[in-house]
Amino acid sequence: MKKGRPSSKPKGFRDGFYIDVRDKRTGTQVRLRNDTKAEMLQAAEHYKVAKEVTILGEHKKGEWVNADGEALAKKKKR
């Protein structure tokens, strides 16, 4: 049995392509990860029938990546 306090480090995203799916009535949110861009686009088309879908993009090596493969700048907290 494991004892002690749980880790305080938040879980990060795995490498892959993400979409955000929200239920139109309740507003509950689920983020779905796919290995390829084609799979992500297919999943987005599948869920658009009954849900609100937002394409979040690609996450690679701990950062969100734009279409050109460059890491997006992180916002600095003041």
Secondary structure, 3 states (H helix, E strand, C coil): CCCCCCCCCCCCCCCEEEEEEEECCCCCEEEEEECCHHHHHHHHHHHCCCEEEEEEEEEECCEEECCCCCECCCCCCC
